[in-house]
Structure formats: C-alpha cells, structure tokens
Amino acid sequence: MIIGVPKETYPGDRRVALVPAVLPALAKARFEVHIQSGAGIEAGYPDSQYTDKGARIAADRLAVFSAADIVVQVLCYGANDITGKQDLPLYRRDQILVGFLRPFGEREVADGVAHSGVKAFSVELMPRTTRAQSMDALSSMATCAGYKAVLLAADSHPRIFPMLTTAAGTVTPARVFIIGCGVAGLQAIATARRLGAVVSAYDLRPAVKEQVQSLGGRFIELPIEAKDAQDARGYARAQDEDFYRRQRELLGNVVQESDVVITAAVIPGKKSPVLVTEDMVKGMALGSVIVDLAAERGGNCQITEPGKTVVKHGVTIVGTINLAADVPYHSSMMYARNITAFLTHLIKDQKLNLNLEDDIVRETLLTNGGEIVNARVREFFKLPALEKQG
C-alpha cells in the first residue's frame, strides 16, 4: 500500500507527518511512501534523507493524493480550519485518511470529510490505554507544547528563572503557577523546574497531586471538590458555572502572587473554562506573563486573544496556538512514531483491519461509507446512534 505525505499548509506549521527514521519500519510492513517535495525541509528533514530511506518524492500535492491509498497528515481538514478545505476535492472514496481532524469542531466540516467518502481516522480520539500508548499523538504534541510554553514565558519575562548567588547579591527564583496538570501541564512543571523556578500547580482532579509532587512542584489544594472530576479516559470533566466561580475566587491570590502563569485546562469538545479573570490580571505585578495553552478553544484567561501575544495591564498574555509546531524537528519525530505504530496496527497483510471489536480501531474511526460513524462524535452532534458500523 502507498502512504502519501503532503506538505502541511496550516500557516506557520513546520511539521511533517512522517520522518525518514520511521521509513524502514514501514518498508518492513510493505508500505511504500510518497512524500511531497519539500514537505520535511522546515522540520529539518530534506528530500535526500527520505530518498536515502526508500521514499519516492512527489512533485506536487495532487500527485501525493492521487497515488496514495493512505494519506497521513498532521493537521487534516478540520484541525486545519484555514487552508485545509483545499484538500477536500483531492480525497477519493475509500481512501484512508489519518491525522488530527478536530472531530468535536464544526458539524459542517465533519460532514464534508464524511461525504468525500474517505475512511478518516482521528488521532485525537485514540483511547488512553496501555495498548494505545505508543500511538497517542495528542500526548506527544501536548508534551512539546508544555515545554515550549515555559520557554516562551522565560523569554517574555524580565526576571531570570533560577535563584543565583552572585557578587552582586542573590537573585530570587521566579514563581511559576501551572493551572491544568494534563500532559502539557506536567511537562511545563518539569521544564520550569529544570530552569530553576519555584513551581506550584493546580488541577481539579486530586489524583494528579502525586504526579505534580514527583516533578518537584507544590500542589495547590482548594477547599472545593469537583463532581466526577475526570472521565473514563482520564480527562477532566466540565463543571458548572458555580464551581468555576468559586474556583476563580480561590485561585485569585495564587495567580496574583505568581510571576508566570501557564494555563492548560482543556475540556475535550467544549469551550475552555475561564479560570483567570481580567481582575486577576490587573492584580499581577508589572512584567508578569500568562501563557494560555487553551487559547485555541477560547482560552482559560478572560482576555486572551487566540493566536496573538498582547500586553494588558502591564502583563504579557501569550495566546499562541499550535505550539508543538514551534519545535518541528522533535514534534514531527514523535508524531511519526505514533503514526507508524498506528498504521502497522491498522493495516495487516496490506489490508485495512477494520475490526470494530478493537477499541483502537473503533474509537479512532471517524467517517466511513459517506457518514460519521464514531459513536462519541455522533452523540456530541446529537445524531442517532448507528446500528452497525463498517
């Protein structure tokens, strides 16, 4: 089977879906890779490295889609809401599409992918199980984003992060506060600690306390308890507005005492909860920094401007989205490993293994036969349950 890798077209995204290092494993599984010329250059992977590993270079995007049995992208139409629609006419019926598709986004977009006839697999829907761990692209990208968020904060903040004892006196360490301790938040804690900051963190899920402490952070405990704090997949559940109001009241002092606040509280399929109000920002010291990793879904800070870095009330608020794309070499490497593990699981003996008894296949399959077939997504869009998938 032929895997096609087109160049990413989302503005500023320098990643590539497959890197040369994974090609031998794909070749062993009898895949042939066609990659668009120049697709990997901005991530640090020139065409010559692909050809050295047996890939074929395609002259343009149309050639990739025309030849491919499987199209692998980082941001497919859906996740790429700016230029992704241009790929829609290139899809063909029963072609396999793998990548980020933002399945809980716009119904019209999901329908467009479905009506193209492709069998689309959304990596965001990967189950969080031991079996699927090597395929968890969402966690890989969150790791990169959490790391990069701390570097952005350090670059924007006028203070030095670590404590230094110098001839000019002692420099006290910066105080960093992380809100939301999923994969991105935990990586932010680890990175800030490595830079020497004093780190505190909060999450509505008490279960993450030990993880925060194991990384050297102080877990902030609030005298409020969330109802059903996490779902079966380990993600935080949305709470009612009364809970968030009380949470904001209690977090206010911690936010205002911090030099840097990194917010990473995301609820899958829902608008990000507002955890940092404008009044909290006004109370922060001049030069403080907020990096809002939830900016793409509205932001955890009330005055975040998605896609922009702004200064308000003397505080720099970074609303940059798609942060994993800012470390393209390693984010591409991690993504490629995830995708390779998924493809070798999905395709057996050059045939699609559409076994819906397998939770990895069932949970990631978004569209098939011209319609949305994923049970969670159908429920989200209030579509009637399907009697049979396949």
C-alpha positions in Angstrom: 0.0 0.0 0.0 1.1 3.5 -0.7 1.3 6.1 2.1 1.1 9.7 0.9 2.6 12.5 2.9 1.6 16.0 1.7 3.2 19.2 2.9 1.5 20.8 5.9 -0.3 24.0 4.8 -1.6 25.5 8.1 0.1 28.9 8.4 3.3 28.6 10.4 3.2 24.8 10.8 6.6 23.4 10.0 5.9 19.8 11.0 5.8 16.8 8.7 3.7 13.7 9.3 6.5 11.1 8.7 10.2 11.4 9.2 13.0 9.4 7.5 13.8 7.4 10.6 10.4 5.6 10.5 10.6 4.6 6.9 12.5 1.3 7.4 9.8 0.1 9.8 7.1 1.0 7.3 9.0 -0.7 4.5 9.3 -3.9 6.6 5.5 -3.8 6.8 5.4 -3.5 3.0 4.4 0.1 2.8 5.7 2.4 0.1 5.9 6.1 1.0 5.4 9.0 -1.4 6.1 12.4 0.1 5.6 15.8 -1.5 8.8 17.5 -2.4 9.9 19.9 0.4 7.4 18.6 2.9 10.0 17.9 5.6 12.5 20.7 5.0 11.2 23.2 7.5 11.3 20.5 10.2 14.9 19.7 9.4 14.3 16.7 7.0 15.4 17.4 3.4 14.2 15.3 0.5 17.5 13.5 0.2 17.0 11.9 3.6 13.7 10.4 2.5 15.1 9.1 -0.7 18.0 7.5 1.1 15.4 5.5 3.1 13.5 4.4 0.1 10.7 7.1 -0.2 9.6 8.5 -3.5 9.4 12.2 -3.9 6.2 13.5 -5.5 6.3 16.7 -7.5 3.2 18.3 -6.1 0.2 17.8 -3.7 -2.1 16.4 -6.4 0.4 13.6 -7.2 0.5 12.6 -3.5 -3.2 12.3 -3.1 -3.7 10.6 -6.5 -1.2 7.9 -5.7 -1.9 7.3 -2.0 -4.0 4.5 -0.6 -3.4 6.2 2.8 -2.9 9.9 3.3 -1.1 10.9 6.5 -1.1 14.5 7.7 -0.6 16.3 10.9 -3.5 18.7 10.5 -6.2 17.4 8.2 -9.2 19.4 7.1 -11.0 20.1 10.4 -7.9 20.7 12.5 -6.7 22.9 9.7 -9.5 25.4 9.5 -7.7 27.9 7.4 -6.4 26.1 4.3 -7.5 22.5 5.0 -10.6 22.7 2.9 -8.5 22.9 -0.3 -7.7 19.2 0.2 -11.4 18.2 0.2 -11.6 17.8 -3.6 -8.4 15.7 -3.6 -9.9 13.0 -1.3 -11.4 9.9 -3.0 -13.8 7.3 -1.9 -12.4 4.6 0.4 -9.0 6.4 0.7 -7.7 6.2 4.2 -7.0 9.5 6.0 -5.1 9.7 9.2 -4.3 12.8 11.3 -5.7 15.4 13.6 -9.3 16.2 12.4 -10.8 18.1 15.4 -13.8 15.8 15.5 -15.7 17.9 18.0 -15.4 21.0 16.0 -17.9 22.1 13.3 -20.6 19.7 12.2 -20.3 21.0 8.6 -16.6 20.2 8.5 -17.1 16.6 9.8 -19.9 16.1 7.2 -17.6 17.4 4.5 -15.0 14.8 5.3 -17.6 12.1 5.6 -19.3 12.9 2.3 -15.9 12.8 0.5 -16.1 9.0 1.1 -12.8 8.7 2.9 -12.2 6.4 5.9 -11.0 9.0 8.3 -9.2 8.1 11.5 -8.9 10.9 14.0 -5.8 10.6 16.2 -7.4 12.9 18.9 -9.8 10.0 19.6 -7.1 7.5 20.4 -8.1 5.6 23.6 -5.9 6.3 26.6 -4.9 2.7 27.3 -1.6 0.9 27.7 -2.2 -0.8 24.2 -2.6 2.6 22.5 0.2 4.4 24.4 2.7 4.3 21.6 0.0 5.7 19.2 -1.0 8.7 21.4 -0.2 11.6 19.2 -2.3 14.0 21.4 0.0 13.4 24.3 3.1 13.8 22.1 2.0 17.2 20.9 1.0 18.2 24.4 4.4 17.3 25.7 6.0 19.6 23.1 3.5 22.4 23.8 4.1 22.3 27.6 7.9 22.5 27.0 7.6 25.4 24.6 5.2 27.3 26.8 7.8 27.6 29.5 10.4 28.8 27.1 8.1 31.5 25.7 7.3 32.6 29.3 11.0 32.7 30.2 11.8 34.7 27.0 9.0 37.2 27.7 9.5 37.7 31.4 12.0 40.3 32.7 13.2 38.1 35.5 15.7 35.2 35.5 14.0 31.9 36.4 16.6 30.3 38.7 18.0 31.5 42.0 21.5 32.8 41.5 24.1 33.8 44.1 26.4 36.4 42.6 28.9 39.0 43.6 26.1 41.5 43.0 23.9 39.7 45.5 21.3 36.9 45.4 18.7 36.7 42.7 15.5 35.1 43.9 13.8 32.5 41.7 10.7 33.2 39.6 7.4 31.8 40.8 5.6 29.8 38.1 2.0 28.6 38.5 0.6 25.9 36.3 -3.2 25.5 36.0 -4.2 22.2 34.5 -2.0 19.2 35.0 -2.6 17.0 32.0 0.4 16.1 29.8 1.1 19.7 28.7 0.8 21.0 32.3 3.1 18.2 33.7 5.7 18.9 31.0 5.5 22.6 31.8 6.1 21.8 35.5 9.2 19.7 34.7 10.6 22.3 32.3 10.1 25.2 34.7 11.7 23.2 37.5 14.7 22.4 35.2 15.1 26.1 34.6 15.2 26.7 38.4 11.8 28.3 39.0 9.7 27.7 42.1 6.6 25.9 40.7 3.1 25.5 42.0 0.3 23.7 40.2 -3.5 23.2 40.4 -5.9 20.7 38.9 -9.5 19.9 39.7 -8.5 16.2 39.7 -7.0 15.3 43.1 -5.4 12.2 41.5 -2.7 14.3 39.8 -1.3 15.6 43.2 1.4 12.8 43.4 2.4 13.5 39.7 2.9 17.2 40.4 4.9 16.5 43.6 7.1 13.9 41.8 8.2 16.6 39.4 9.1 18.9 42.2 6.1 21.1 42.1 3.8 22.2 45.0 0.2 21.1 44.5 -2.3 23.8 45.4 -5.4 22.3 47.2 -8.6 24.3 47.3 -11.5 23.7 49.7 -13.9 22.8 46.9 -14.5 19.5 45.4 -15.4 18.8 41.7 -18.2 16.4 40.9 -16.9 13.5 38.8 -13.6 15.3 38.3 -12.4 13.0 35.4 -14.0 10.8 32.8 -13.1 7.2 32.0 -10.4 8.4 29.6 -8.6 10.4 32.4 -9.7 13.8 31.1 -11.1 16.5 33.3 -14.9 16.8 33.2 -16.6 20.2 32.6 -18.1 21.6 35.8 -21.0 24.0 36.4 -20.5 27.8 36.5 -20.9 27.9 40.3 -17.9 25.7 40.6 -15.8 27.8 38.3 -16.9 31.0 40.1 -15.7 29.6 43.4 -12.6 28.2 41.9 -11.7 31.6 40.4 -12.2 33.2 43.8 -9.8 30.8 45.5 -7.2 30.9 42.7 -7.0 34.7 42.6 -4.4 35.1 45.3 -2.1 32.4 43.9 -2.3 33.9 40.4 -1.6 37.4 41.6 1.5 36.3 43.6 2.9 34.5 40.6 5.4 35.8 38.1 4.3 33.4 35.4 1.0 31.6 34.9 0.6 28.8 32.4 -2.9 27.6 31.8 -3.6 24.3 30.3 -7.1 23.4 31.3 -8.9 21.9 28.3 -12.2 20.0 28.2 -12.4 17.9 25.1 -15.2 19.1 22.8 -16.0 22.1 24.9 -15.0 25.7 25.2 -12.1 26.2 27.7 -13.3 27.3 31.1 -12.3 30.8 32.2 -10.0 30.4 35.2 -8.1 33.7 35.1 -10.3 36.9 35.1 -9.3 40.3 34.0 -9.4 41.5 37.6 -6.8 38.8 38.5 -4.6 40.0 35.6 -4.8 43.6 36.9 -3.6 42.4 40.3 -0.4 40.8 38.9 2.9 42.5 39.0 4.1 44.5 36.0 6.0 42.3 33.6 4.2 39.1 34.6 3.5 36.6 31.9 0.5 34.4 31.2 0.8 31.6 28.5 -2.6 30.3 27.7 -2.3 26.8 26.2 -6.1 26.7 25.9 -6.3 29.7 23.6 -7.4 27.6 20.6 -10.7 26.9 22.4 -11.3 30.3 23.7 -8.7 30.4 26.4 -8.5 30.0 30.2 -7.7 33.7 30.6 -10.6 36.0 30.1 -8.6 38.5 28.0 -6.6 36.0 25.9 -6.6 36.8 22.2 -6.2 33.5 20.4 -3.3 33.5 18.0 -1.8 36.7 19.4 0.6 38.0 22.1 -0.7 41.1 23.8 0.2 43.3 26.8 -2.7 44.3 29.0 -2.5 45.9 32.4 1.3 45.5 32.2 1.0 41.7 31.8 2.1 39.9 28.7 -0.6 37.4 27.6 0.6 34.8 25.1 -2.3 33.2 23.2 -0.2 31.4 20.6 -1.8 28.3 19.3 -0.3 25.1 17.8 2.8 25.4 19.9 4.1 22.0 19.0 4.7 23.3 15.5 7.4 25.6 17.1 9.6 22.6 17.8 9.0 20.9 14.5 12.0 18.5 14.4 11.1 16.6 17.5 7.3 17.0 17.4 7.5 15.6 13.8 9.7 12.7 15.1 7.3 11.9 17.9 4.2 12.2 15.7 5.8 10.0 13.0 6.5 7.3 15.6 2.9 7.4 16.8 1.5 7.2 13.3 3.8 4.3 12.4 2.7 2.4 15.4 -1.0 3.1 14.5 -0.6 2.2 10.8 1.2 -1.1 11.5 -1.7 -1.9 13.9 -4.4 -0.9 11.5 -3.1 -2.5 8.3 -2.4 -6.2 8.3 -1.1 -8.1 5.2 -1.7 -4.9 3.1 -5.4 -4.9 4.0 -7.3 -2.5 6.3 -8.1 -4.3 9.5 -11.5 -2.6 10.2 -12.1 -4.7 13.3 -14.6 -2.7 15.4 -14.2 -5.1 18.3 -10.7 -3.5 18.7 -11.1 -0.3 20.7 -8.2 1.4 19.0 -9.9 1.0 15.6 -13.4 1.7 16.8 -12.6 4.8 18.8 -10.4 6.5 16.1 -12.6 5.7 13.1 -14.5 9.0 12.4 -16.0 8.5 9.0 -16.7 5.6 6.7 -19.1 4.9 3.9 -20.1 8.5 3.5 -21.1 9.3 7.0 -19.9 10.0 10.5 -19.7 6.6 12.3 -17.9 7.4 15.6 -20.3 6.9 18.5 -18.9 9.7 20.7 -18.9 12.2 17.8 -22.4 11.2 16.8 -23.6 11.7 20.4 -21.8 15.1 20.5 -23.6 16.2 17.4 -26.9 14.7 18.6 -27.1 12.3 15.7 -29.0 9.0 16.2 -26.9 6.0 17.1 -25.9 3.7 14.3 -27.0 0.1 14.5 -23.9 -1.1 12.7 -20.6 0.4 11.7 -18.4 -0.8 8.9 
